[in-house]
Amino acid sequence: MYLVSELDNTVRVFTLDGVSNLIDDTPATGTPKLEITLQQMISTLGLGVNRTASDNHHLAAEIALSNDGKFAYVSNRDTTTYATDTLAIFSVNPDPGIGHAHLTYLGQNATYGKIPRHFSLSPDPQAQYAAVANEISQSLLILERGQSGFMGAVRGNLSLGSLDVTQNLGPTAVIWG
């Protein structure tokens, strides 16, 4: 299980013991008992970056896994500039073993807009595209996703209006239908 922490820009990875064996772990009340254990905490802002201060300057938002389970993505929002925001990209090692990380930071891709509150990977088996909703820049971009996990070419770009620093008009979520 993955948990994104918006204010400190981290992803926490947890294991859930008892998920695959709910019948044996079910107490007399009939409610399954799950043991939740923290396995890893990693920054969305880069290698060697620690948790950030809760100052609302850098904010993580959405997390998604590629359909093949090989990559994880997290949107990063920088409230201190009008520069493009990013998607952090991680490789996923589903069975890391002792002393190895479940998530490995690979780098970042531009979202070509400001304040990507939400993004969504396409539902096709290869998750060939990512749709990114940038709230302040009021834009929706479709990015091509390569086999390396990194985003490539912009395949679609829709402007929904001009820059809106009030955050009253821009898109806040996108999902493939």
Secondary structure, 3 states (H helix, E strand, C coil): CEEEECCCCEEEEEEEECCCCCCCCCCCCCCCCCEEEEEEEEECCCCCCCCCCCCCCEEEEEEEECCCCCEEEEEEEECCCCCCCEEEEEEECCCCCCCCCCEEEEEEEECCCCCEEEEEECCCCCCCEEEEEECCCCEEEEEEECCCCCEEEEEEEEECCCCCCCCCCCCCCCCCC
